[in-house]
Amino acid sequence: MNDSFNLLQYFFWLLLIIAFAVEAWALFDAVRQPAGAYASAGKLTKQWWMIILGVATALGFAHAAAPMGGISPITLLLGILPVAAFIASAVYLADVRPAVREYRGGQGGASGPYGPW
């Protein structure tokens, strides 16, 4: 029973690490997008998304690192904060990122029917 419990602990810790990676990816992508693209896409401003994703990434890092201090990863995943942080990043990646990328400028001079050429 103890071995399966430890395996379960590592599995949930891996989920926390994956969630942190997704949150960091969303933050990195938001930094790279121009501020005007957010307004053009009809989304929240870049500053708001930077705040939301910055807090989400900080929470993700804190929860991913906490098991090294002896806190159970299962207990961490039962809280609302890591779930909310992941959902915020998932909303950015699924909804905002595709809309903002359409308005991203400076990707080449001429544009054909399927994008720049």
Backbone as JSON Lines, residues from 0, in Angstrom:
{"i":0,"aa":"M","n":[0.82,-1.19,0.0],"ca":[0.0,0.0,0.0],"c":[0.87,1.26,0.0]}
{"i":1,"aa":"N","n":[1.95,1.24,0.72],"ca":[2.82,2.41,0.81],"c":[3.46,2.73,-0.53]}
{"i":2,"aa":"D","n":[3.86,1.68,-1.3],"ca":[4.47,1.92,-2.6],"c":[3.47,2.53,-3.58]}
{"i":3,"aa":"S","n":[2.24,2.06,-3.57],"ca":[1.23,2.63,-4.48],"c":[0.89,4.05,-4.07]}
{"i":4,"aa":"F","n":[0.92,4.35,-2.76],"ca":[0.66,5.71,-2.3],"c":[1.78,6.64,-2.76]}
{"i":5,"aa":"N","n":[3.03,6.17,-2.67],"ca":[4.15,6.99,-3.14],"c":[4.07,7.23,-4.64]}
{"i":6,"aa":"L","n":[3.67,6.2,-5.38],"ca":[3.52,6.35,-6.83],"c":[2.44,7.38,-7.15]}
{"i":7,"aa":"L","n":[1.37,7.35,-6.39],"ca":[0.29,8.31,-6.58],"c":[0.77,9.73,-6.24]}
{"i":8,"aa":"Q","n":[1.57,9.86,-5.21],"ca":[2.15,11.15,-4.85],"c":[2.99,11.71,-6.0]}
{"i":9,"aa":"Y","n":[3.83,10.86,-6.59],"ca":[4.66,11.3,-7.71],"c":[3.83,11.66,-8.94]}
{"i":10,"aa":"F","n":[2.75,10.92,-9.16],"ca":[1.87,11.22,-10.28],"c":[1.24,12.61,-10.13]}
{"i":11,"aa":"F","n":[0.73,12.92,-8.94],"ca":[0.12,14.23,-8.72],"c":[1.16,15.34,-8.74]}
{"i":12,"aa":"W","n":[2.36,15.05,-8.3],"ca":[3.44,16.03,-8.39],"c":[3.76,16.3,-9.86]}
{"i":13,"aa":"L","n":[3.78,15.26,-10.67],"ca":[3.99,15.43,-12.11],"c":[2.89,16.3,-12.72]}
{"i":14,"aa":"L","n":[1.64,16.12,-12.28],"ca":[0.56,16.97,-12.76],"c":[0.79,18.44,-12.39]}
{"i":15,"aa":"L","n":[1.28,18.68,-11.19],"ca":[1.6,20.06,-10.78],"c":[2.71,20.66,-11.64]}
{"i":16,"aa":"I","n":[3.71,19.85,-11.96],"ca":[4.81,20.34,-12.79],"c":[4.33,20.63,-14.21]}
{"i":17,"aa":"I","n":[3.48,19.76,-14.75],"ca":[2.94,19.98,-16.09],"c":[2.07,21.24,-16.1]}
{"i":18,"aa":"A","n":[1.27,21.42,-15.07],"ca":[0.44,22.63,-14.98],"c":[1.3,23.88,-14.94]}
{"i":19,"aa":"F","n":[2.4,23.84,-14.19],"ca":[3.32,24.97,-14.15],"c":[3.93,25.24,-15.53]}
{"i":20,"aa":"A","n":[4.28,24.19,-16.25],"ca":[4.85,24.36,-17.59],"c":[3.84,25.02,-18.53]}
{"i":21,"aa":"V","n":[2.59,24.64,-18.45],"ca":[1.55,25.25,-19.28],"c":[1.36,26.72,-18.9]}
{"i":22,"aa":"E","n":[1.38,27.02,-17.62],"ca":[1.23,28.4,-17.17],"c":[2.41,29.26,-17.6]}
{"i":23,"aa":"A","n":[3.61,28.71,-17.52],"ca":[4.79,29.46,-17.98],"c":[4.76,29.67,-19.49]}
{"i":24,"aa":"W","n":[4.31,28.67,-20.24],"ca":[4.2,28.79,-21.69],"c":[3.2,29.91,-22.06]}
{"i":25,"aa":"A","n":[2.07,29.96,-21.38],"ca":[1.07,30.99,-21.64],"c":[1.65,32.38,-21.34]}
{"i":26,"aa":"L","n":[2.36,32.51,-20.24],"ca":[2.96,33.8,-19.89],"c":[4.0,34.2,-20.93]}
{"i":27,"aa":"F","n":[4.86,33.29,-21.32],"ca":[5.89,33.57,-22.32],"c":[5.25,33.99,-23.64]}
{"i":28,"aa":"D","n":[4.19,33.32,-24.04],"ca":[3.52,33.68,-25.28],"c":[2.86,35.05,-25.18]}
{"i":29,"aa":"A","n":[2.27,35.36,-24.04],"ca":[1.62,36.67,-23.86],"c":[2.64,37.8,-23.92]}
{"i":30,"aa":"V","n":[3.83,37.56,-23.42],"ca":[4.88,38.59,-23.46],"c":[5.27,38.89,-24.9]}
{"i":31,"aa":"R","n":[5.28,37.89,-25.74],"ca":[5.72,38.04,-27.13],"c":[4.71,38.74,-28.03]}
{"i":32,"aa":"Q","n":[3.45,38.79,-27.64],"ca":[2.42,39.39,-28.49],"c":[2.42,40.91,-28.34]}
{"i":33,"aa":"P","n":[2.16,41.64,-29.44],"ca":[2.09,43.1,-29.34],"c":[0.83,43.54,-28.59]}
{"i":34,"aa":"A","n":[0.94,44.65,-27.89],"ca":[-0.17,45.13,-27.06],"c":[-1.39,45.49,-27.9]}
{"i":35,"aa":"G","n":[-1.19,46.02,-29.09],"ca":[-2.31,46.41,-29.93],"c":[-3.13,45.24,-30.43]}
{"i":36,"aa":"A","n":[-2.53,44.07,-30.49],"ca":[-3.24,42.9,-30.99],"c":[-4.37,42.48,-30.05]}
{"i":37,"aa":"Y","n":[-4.2,42.71,-28.77],"ca":[-5.23,42.34,-27.8],"c":[-6.48,43.19,-28.01]}
{"i":38,"aa":"A","n":[-6.27,44.5,-28.19],"ca":[-7.41,45.4,-28.44],"c":[-8.06,45.09,-29.78]}
{"i":39,"aa":"S","n":[-7.25,44.82,-30.79],"ca":[-7.8,44.5,-32.11],"c":[-8.62,43.22,-32.09]}
{"i":40,"aa":"A","n":[-8.24,42.28,-31.26],"ca":[-8.96,41.01,-31.16],"c":[-10.17,41.11,-30.24]}
{"i":41,"aa":"G","n":[-10.34,42.24,-29.57],"ca":[-11.48,42.4,-28.67],"c":[-11.32,41.66,-27.35]}
{"i":42,"aa":"K","n":[-10.08,41.48,-26.9],"ca":[-9.8,40.77,-25.64],"c":[-9.39,41.77,-24.57]}
{"i":43,"aa":"L","n":[-9.17,41.28,-23.36],"ca":[-8.62,42.13,-22.32],"c":[-7.28,42.69,-22.78]}
{"i":44,"aa":"T","n":[-6.84,43.78,-22.17],"ca":[-5.57,44.38,-22.57],"c":[-4.4,43.47,-22.23]}
{"i":45,"aa":"K","n":[-3.28,43.76,-22.83],"ca":[-2.08,42.97,-22.57],"c":[-1.69,43.05,-21.1]}
{"i":46,"aa":"Q","n":[-1.83,44.25,-20.5],"ca":[-1.46,44.39,-19.09],"c":[-2.29,43.47,-18.2]}
{"i":47,"aa":"W","n":[-3.59,43.38,-18.47],"ca":[-4.44,42.49,-17.66],"c":[-4.02,41.04,-17.83]}
{"i":48,"aa":"W","n":[-3.74,40.63,-19.07],"ca":[-3.33,39.24,-19.28],"c":[-1.96,38.98,-18.66]}
{"i":49,"aa":"M","n":[-1.09,39.97,-18.65],"ca":[0.21,39.79,-18.01],"c":[0.04,39.62,-16.5]}
{"i":50,"aa":"I","n":[-0.86,40.38,-15.91],"ca":[-1.12,40.23,-14.47],"c":[-1.72,38.86,-14.17]}
{"i":51,"aa":"I","n":[-2.75,38.5,-14.92],"ca":[-3.43,37.22,-14.7],"c":[-2.46,36.05,-14.86]}
{"i":52,"aa":"L","n":[-1.7,36.06,-15.96],"ca":[-0.79,34.95,-16.23],"c":[0.44,34.98,-15.32]}
{"i":53,"aa":"G","n":[0.86,36.17,-14.91],"ca":[1.97,36.27,-13.96],"c":[1.61,35.66,-12.62]}
{"i":54,"aa":"V","n":[0.41,35.98,-12.14],"ca":[-0.06,35.4,-10.86],"c":[-0.25,33.89,-11.02]}
{"i":55,"aa":"A","n":[-0.81,33.47,-12.15],"ca":[-1.02,32.04,-12.38],"c":[0.31,31.29,-12.4]}
{"i":56,"aa":"T","n":[1.31,31.86,-13.06],"ca":[2.62,31.21,-13.14],"c":[3.3,31.17,-11.77]}
{"i":57,"aa":"A","n":[3.17,32.25,-11.01],"ca":[3.75,32.26,-9.65],"c":[3.08,31.21,-8.77]}
{"i":58,"aa":"L","n":[1.75,31.11,-8.86],"ca":[1.05,30.09,-8.09],"c":[1.45,28.69,-8.55]}
{"i":59,"aa":"G","n":[1.57,28.52,-9.86],"ca":[1.97,27.22,-10.39],"c":[3.35,26.82,-9.91]}
{"i":60,"aa":"F","n":[4.28,27.78,-9.9],"ca":[5.63,27.48,-9.42],"c":[5.61,27.13,-7.93]}
{"i":61,"aa":"A","n":[4.86,27.9,-7.15],"ca":[4.8,27.64,-5.71],"c":[4.21,26.26,-5.42]}
{"i":62,"aa":"H","n":[3.18,25.89,-6.17],"ca":[2.57,24.58,-5.93],"c":[3.42,23.44,-6.47]}
{"i":63,"aa":"A","n":[4.15,23.68,-7.55],"ca":[5.03,22.62,-8.08],"c":[6.25,22.41,-7.19]}
{"i":64,"aa":"A","n":[6.7,23.47,-6.53],"ca":[7.88,23.36,-5.67],"c":[7.53,22.93,-4.25]}
{"i":65,"aa":"A","n":[6.3,23.09,-3.83],"ca":[5.9,22.79,-2.45],"c":[6.15,21.34,-2.03]}
{"i":66,"aa":"P","n":[5.96,20.34,-2.9],"ca":[6.23,18.96,-2.45],"c":[7.68,18.72,-2.05]}
{"i":67,"aa":"M","n":[8.61,19.55,-2.52],"ca":[10.0,19.39,-2.08],"c":[10.16,19.77,-0.62]}
{"i":68,"aa":"G","n":[9.21,20.55,-0.1],"ca":[9.22,20.92,1.31],"c":[8.44,19.97,2.19]}
{"i":69,"aa":"G","n":[7.91,18.91,1.6],"ca":[7.22,17.9,2.38],"c":[5.71,17.98,2.34]}
{"i":70,"aa":"I","n":[5.16,18.91,1.56],"ca":[3.71,19.02,1.46],"c":[3.2,18.01,0.44]}
{"i":71,"aa":"S","n":[2.11,17.36,0.74],"ca":[1.55,16.34,-0.14],"c":[0.99,16.97,-1.42]}
{"i":72,"aa":"P","n":[1.4,16.49,-2.61],"ca":[0.86,17.04,-3.85],"c":[-0.63,16.79,-4.01]}
{"i":73,"aa":"I","n":[-1.14,15.72,-3.4],"ca":[-2.58,15.44,-3.48],"c":[-3.35,16.54,-2.74]}
{"i":74,"aa":"T","n":[-2.85,16.96,-1.61],"ca":[-3.47,18.04,-0.86],"c":[-3.45,19.33,-1.64]}
{"i":75,"aa":"L","n":[-2.34,19.6,-2.34],"ca":[-2.23,20.83,-3.13],"c":[-3.24,20.86,-4.28]}
{"i":76,"aa":"L","n":[-3.41,19.73,-4.94],"ca":[-4.32,19.69,-6.07],"c":[-5.79,19.78,-5.67]}
{"i":77,"aa":"L","n":[-6.09,19.52,-4.41],"ca":[-7.46,19.63,-3.94],"c":[-7.86,21.08,-3.67]}
{"i":78,"aa":"G","n":[-6.89,21.98,-3.66],"ca":[-7.17,23.39,-3.44],"c":[-7.67,24.07,-4.7]}
{"i":79,"aa":"I","n":[-8.26,25.23,-4.53],"ca":[-8.83,25.96,-5.66],"c":[-7.76,26.75,-6.43]}
{"i":80,"aa":"L","n":[-6.71,27.17,-5.76],"ca":[-5.72,28.05,-6.41],"c":[-4.99,27.4,-7.58]}
{"i":81,"aa":"P","n":[-4.46,26.18,-7.45],"ca":[-3.79,25.61,-8.62],"c":[-4.74,25.32,-9.77]}
{"i":82,"aa":"V","n":[-5.97,24.99,-9.45],"ca":[-6.96,24.74,-10.5],"c":[-7.31,26.04,-11.21]}
{"i":83,"aa":"A","n":[-7.53,27.11,-10.45],"ca":[-7.86,28.41,-11.04],"c":[-6.7,28.94,-11.89]}
{"i":84,"aa":"A","n":[-5.47,28.74,-11.43],"ca":[-4.3,29.19,-12.19],"c":[-4.21,28.45,-13.52]}
{"i":85,"aa":"F","n":[-4.44,27.15,-13.49],"ca":[-4.39,26.38,-14.73],"c":[-5.52,26.77,-15.68]}
{"i":86,"aa":"I","n":[-6.71,26.99,-15.15],"ca":[-7.84,27.38,-15.99],"c":[-7.58,28.73,-16.65]}
{"i":87,"aa":"A","n":[-7.01,29.68,-15.92],"ca":[-6.69,30.99,-16.5],"c":[-5.72,30.84,-17.67]}
{"i":88,"aa":"S","n":[-4.71,30.01,-17.49],"ca":[-3.73,29.78,-18.56],"c":[-4.37,29.04,-19.74]}
{"i":89,"aa":"A","n":[-5.24,28.1,-19.45],"ca":[-5.92,27.36,-20.51],"c":[-6.85,28.27,-21.31]}
{"i":90,"aa":"V","n":[-7.52,29.2,-20.64],"ca":[-8.37,30.15,-21.35],"c":[-7.54,31.02,-22.27]}
{"i":91,"aa":"Y","n":[-6.39,31.47,-21.78],"ca":[-5.52,32.27,-22.64],"c":[-5.07,31.47,-23.86]}
{"i":92,"aa":"L","n":[-4.61,30.25,-23.64],"ca":[-4.07,29.46,-24.75],"c":[-5.16,29.02,-25.74]}
{"i":93,"aa":"A","n":[-6.36,28.76,-25.25],"ca":[-7.42,28.26,-26.13],"c":[-8.21,29.37,-26.81]}
{"i":94,"aa":"D","n":[-8.36,30.52,-26.15],"ca":[-9.22,31.57,-26.69],"c":[-8.44,32.81,-27.12]}
{"i":95,"aa":"V","n":[-7.63,33.34,-26.24],"ca":[-6.96,34.62,-26.51],"c":[-5.81,34.44,-27.49]}
{"i":96,"aa":"R","n":[-4.99,33.45,-27.29],"ca":[-3.81,33.27,-28.15],"c":[-4.17,33.15,-29.63]}
{"i":97,"aa":"P","n":[-5.14,32.31,-30.03],"ca":[-5.47,32.25,-31.46],"c":[-6.01,33.57,-32.0]}
{"i":98,"aa":"A","n":[-6.81,34.28,-31.2],"ca":[-7.36,35.55,-31.66],"c":[-6.28,36.61,-31.79]}
{"i":99,"aa":"V","n":[-5.35,36.65,-30.88],"ca":[-4.29,37.66,-30.89],"c":[-3.29,37.38,-32.02]}
{"i":100,"aa":"R","n":[-3.02,36.13,-32.27],"ca":[-2.05,35.78,-33.31],"c":[-2.51,36.22,-34.7]}
{"i":101,"aa":"E","n":[-3.82,36.34,-34.91],"ca":[-4.32,36.8,-36.19],"c":[-3.93,38.25,-36.46]}
{"i":102,"aa":"Y","n":[-3.76,39.04,-35.4],"ca":[-3.44,40.46,-35.53],"c":[-1.97,40.76,-35.33]}
{"i":103,"aa":"R","n":[-1.16,39.76,-35.24],"ca":[0.27,39.95,-35.01],"c":[0.9,40.53,-36.25]}
{"i":104,"aa":"G","n":[1.55,41.65,-36.12],"ca":[2.13,42.33,-37.26],"c":[3.6,42.02,-37.42]}
{"i":105,"aa":"G","n":[4.16,42.45,-38.55],"ca":[5.59,42.32,-38.78],"c":[6.05,40.93,-39.12]}
{"i":106,"aa":"Q","n":[5.24,40.14,-39.78],"ca":[5.66,38.79,-40.13],"c":[5.9,38.64,-41.62]}
{"i":107,"aa":"G","n":[6.42,39.64,-42.22],"ca":[6.7,39.54,-43.65],"c":[5.98,40.64,-44.4]}
{"i":108,"aa":"G","n":[6.5,40.97,-45.57],"ca":[5.93,42.06,-46.35],"c":[4.71,41.66,-47.12]}
{"i":109,"aa":"A","n":[4.86,40.76,-48.07],"ca":[3.75,40.37,-48.93],"c":[2.93,39.27,-48.26]}
{"i":110,"aa":"S","n":[1.65,39.27,-48.59],"ca":[0.78,38.27,-47.99],"c":[-0.04,37.61,-49.09]}
{"i":111,"aa":"G","n":[-0.06,36.3,-49.07],"ca":[-0.82,35.55,-50.04],"c":[-2.1,35.04,-49.42]}
{"i":112,"aa":"P","n":[-2.84,34.2,-50.1],"ca":[-4.1,33.7,-49.57],"c":[-3.94,32.8,-48.34]}
{"i":113,"aa":"Y","n":[-2.75,32.24,-48.13],"ca":[-2.52,31.36,-47.01],"c":[-1.52,31.92,-46.01]}
{"i":114,"aa":"G","n":[-1.29,33.23,-46.06],"ca":[-0.36,33.87,-45.14],"c":[0.79,34.51,-45.88]}
{"i":115,"aa":"P","n":[1.81,34.94,-45.14],"ca":[2.93,35.65,-45.77],"c":[3.74,34.73,-46.67]}
{"i":116,"aa":"W","n":[4.31,35.31,-47.75],"ca":[5.17,34.56,-48.65],"c":[6.36,35.34,-49.07]}
